[in-house]
Amino acid sequence: MSEAEESEQERLKRNLNELLQELRVAQAGVQILFGFLLSIVFTDRYREIDSYVRVTHLVTILFAAASVALLTAPAAWHRILFRRGRREDIITIAHRFTLVGLGTLAASMTGTVLLLGEVIIGGWVSIALGVVAGLGFATLWFLLPLMERHKDTIDSEGHPDGIPTGEPSRG
């Protein structure tokens, strides 16, 4: 079925399904990361670490917790608003939660790399590893897709050249 043949409700249903599939991938990873970060506190070595590592660990855990909340919230919204004719609202909110959730996940992953670098190597090398990780996530998850987005001729509603499907082009 072409985009022109797809009804508004079919498009919304497809968009929601695609979004929920994307979230399943991110949710599993962030929940595993969150569990890993929580388990560190219960190791013998944790008692010996300095305040810099403890604060970095806490901030990283908070970013991971925010990621879990933001990336699972769309499923809760969908379930609570199920069959209430609010699919478009769910998609809009879920889209925002997902983008912010990916940002907090990137921060949490960056903090994790920094923590591991500090424990394994220490010093400026760990900071460099954290910076490289942060730049990597920012580039792959946000910068490159945004650069690609500016190349297309699709508006935010998914219509070519900003003209809703079914209306003739004036250009």
Secondary structure, DSSP 4 states (H G I P E B T S, - for coil): --GGGS-HHHHHHHHHHHHHHHHHHHHHHHHHHHHHHHHHTTSTGGGG--HHHHHHHHHHHHHHHHHHHHHHHHHHHHHHTTTTT-HHHHHHHHHHHHHHHHHHHHHHHHHHHHHHHHHHT-HHHHHHHHHHHHHHHHIIIIIHHHHHHTT--B-TTS-BTT--TTSPP--
